[in-house]
Amino acid sequence: MNEPSIEATTVAPQVLLVNHFKALKLPTFAREYEKVGADCAREGVDYPRYLLRLCELERIDRERRTMERRIRLARFPVTKSLDTFDFMAMPTLNKSLVLELARCEWIDKRENVIALGPSGVGKTHTALALGLAACQKGHSVGFTTAAALVHELMEARDEKRLRALQKQLTNVKLLIVDELGYVPFTAVGAELLFEVFSRRYEHGATLVTSNLPFDEWTSVLGSERLTGALLDRLTHHVHILEMNGESYRLATSKKRQQRNTKPNTATEKGEAKP
């Protein structure tokens, strides 16, 4: 049976049109078609260009929604960008290398990045910023701390879903593992973490931050053999970011404390109280 024509229905054409847009998953069309239509009528724009404007708006909005979804799935604790990173406070960091990494070509090449330095120098900020840049370039990203990752792996093993989690960790284009070195792992935890890095070797890009130099990673992983094998895979195709210096958080805290404890000059001069 043929469906009734628009003229034969009692539903307003605008309502039907919006319903069709929603069914076709064109929310920007539904939201903007009247406004764009009025603008085009006022400017004397023909129908093809009217549709072109709507298509451009839909595509821009769809790309924005897709990027927001990638950022949400990455599970960043906070959103950071390189625009807010103080390179002047970290002179040992190779700024040109960081900006080059933000272009994300290393992700396409399935290379790795390791950021080394003490606590508070901006390793996590840099990792988050590179992760955000990757999302903006269309890459899938996963962010976690080393301790949380090992905990998740051991929990998945106990619940018989380790293989599914390993597959998920292998398939993400960029895996960021933050804070390797703060918490030592059990032998089982270290082996599970090694398995993640081993599966990703030449399969996906990995970014690791650590407060420890390479020769101290054994204190976290517990085995020289395992540490050597892990470093062999991580450092085969690697960009190393050296971030040595005073803690940025500590320096900021000191400046704030100095401002708060600045002496009252009037009292020092012995002004008489009223």
N, C-alpha and C positions, 0 to 999 in steps of 0.2 A: 504494500500500500504506500502510495506517495505521501510524503509529509506535507501538511498544509503550508502554503506560501506565507511569507511574512504579512502580506496584505490581509490574509484570511484569519490571522490570529489576533487575539485581543492584547497580547503582550507588546509593550513598546519596543520598537526596533533597537533602541539604545540598550535595553535590558538584554535582549537576545544577543546583541553584539558583544557585550561584556561577558556573557556566559560562554560564547564561542571563544573569546580570547582566553578565558580561564581554562577551558577544555583543551585548548592548544598550547597552554602553558606560556602565555604571552602577557604577563601581568603589567608590564610597562605599556604595552598597547592599550590595555584596559584603563590604565590610569591617565595616559597622556593623549589619547586620540582626539578628544574634544578640544583640548587646548591647542594642540599642534594643528588641528583642522582649522580652528579659528585664526591662528597666526598665518597659515598658508592662504586662507581665503582673503585675509586683509592684504597680504603681500602679492597676491595674484600667482601663487605657486601652483603648478599643475599637479595632477594626481600621482604620477610616478615619483615626483620629488616629495610629495606629502608622505607617501609610503616609505620612501628612502629615509626621511627624517625619523619616522617611527621605528624603522628597522635599526637605525644607528643607535637610537636611545635604548631599544630593547637589548641590543648586543652589549652596549656599555654597562647597562645595569646587570645583565646576566654575568658578565665577567667579574663585576664587583661582588656579586653574591657568591660566585664560585670561589673567589679569592678569600672572602670572609669565612667561607666554609673550610677551606684549607687551613686557615689560621686557627679556627676553632678546633679542628681535628688534631692540630699539632700539639695542643695542650700546653702552650706556653704559660708559665706562671704569671708573667706580665708581658706586655708588648713593649719592646725596645727597638730603637733604630739607631743607625750610625750618626744621624743628624744631632742626636743628643749626647754623643760620646765625646768626652774631653780628651782629645789626642795630646794636647799640651801637657796634661797631667801624667801622661805615660810615654815619655820620650823613647823608651826602649822598644816600643811597639812600632813595627814597620807599617806606617799608615798607608803607603802606596799598595802594599800587599793586601791589606784589609779591604781597601776600595776595589782592588782587582777581584778579590774573592766575592765581593758583593755582586759582581756580574754573574756569578754562579756557573761559569764555564767548568769549574772543577767538579761540579755536581754531575754535569753531562759526561765528564770523563771518568766518573766514579773514583775520584781521588779522595784523600782524607785531609782533615785539618786538626792539629793538636795545639791547644793554647796552654802554655805552661807559665806558672807564676804563683806567688803567694796569695793568700786570701785578700780580697778587697781591691784588687788592681783592675777589675773590669772584665775578667774572663767571661763571666756569665752574660754580662751586657753585650759583649762582642758576639758570643754564641747566639743569643736571642736575636740580635740585629741581623746576623747572617741567615738565621732561620726565617726571619720575616722577609728578607730579600728573596729567599728561595720560594716562599709562598707566593710572593708577588710575581715571580718569574714562571709560575705554573707548576712548581714541584711539590710533591707530597712530603711532609716533614713530620717527624716525631721527636718530641723533646721529653727527656727524663733525667733524673739524677742517677748516678751509678748505684747508689744504695737502693733507691726505689725500683730500679730495673731488676736488680738481683732478687729483691723481695718478691717482685711480680713473677719472675721466672720460677722461683721456688714454690710459690703458691700455685702457679699453673701446673707445675710438675705434680704436686700433691693432689690436684683436682683433675688430673688426666687430660689436661688441655694444653700441654707444653708445645706440642707440634703446631697447633693453630697459632699460638703466640709467636713462636719462632718464625713461622711463615709471614706473619704480619710484620714483624721486625725486619725481616729480610727484604720484603717488597717495597717498603717505604723508600723514596728516592734519597732522602737525607735523614739520618738518625743522629740526634744530638744527645750525647751522654755527658752530663755536667757533674762536676765535683768528684771525679775519680781520685781517690787518695785520702779522703777524710775518714772513711770507715773501712776497716779490714774485713775481708770476706772469709767465710768458711771454705773448705776445700771444694765442697759441692757448689757453693755460690760462685766461686772463682771459675770453675769449669763451665758452668752455665753461661757466665758472662763471656768467657773465651769462645764458646760455641756461637754466640751472637756475632761477635767480631769476625770469626772464621767464616760464617755463612755470608757475611756482607763483603768479604774480601773480593775485590774486582767485580762485585755485583751491584753495590750501591755506595754512595758517599757517606762517610761517617765523620762527625766532629766531636772531639773529646776535649774536655778541660780538666786540668789537674793542678793541684798545688805542689806536686812532687816532681822532681827530675826523674828521668827514665830509670836511673840506677837505683831508685828507691821504690819502684813499683812493686818489687818483690814483697815489701812489707805489707802491701795491701792484698796481693794475689796469693802470697804464701809459698809459691813454688818458683824456683829459678827457671825450671824447664818451661812451665806454663807462661811465665812472664816473657821469656825469650821468644816463644812461639807467637804470643800475642803481639809483641812489639814488631816482630818480623812482618806480620801482616799489616799492622796499622801504619808502619813507617815506610812501606814499599813505595807508595805513591802519596807523599805527604807534604803539606805546607805547615811549617812550625811557626807559631806566633809566640815570641819571647816577651813576656810581660812582667818585668822585674821592677820593683820600686815600692814606695810607701803606699800603704793601703789608702785608696781614695776615700773610703768611708771614714777611716781614722782621721785623715787630714781634714775632711769636712767637719767632723765632730770637734776637732781641736779648734778650728776657726770659729765655730759656733760658741764654744765654751769661752774663748778669748773675748768675743763680743759681749757675752753675758756677764763676764767678770771684770769688764773694763771699769777702773776706779772712777768714782764720782769726783770730778775736778773741783766742784764747788766745796765739797766737804773737805777735800785735801787742803784747800787753801784756808780752811778754818773760818769760813763765813759764819757770822753770828746767826743763830736761829732766831726767827721772829718771836 
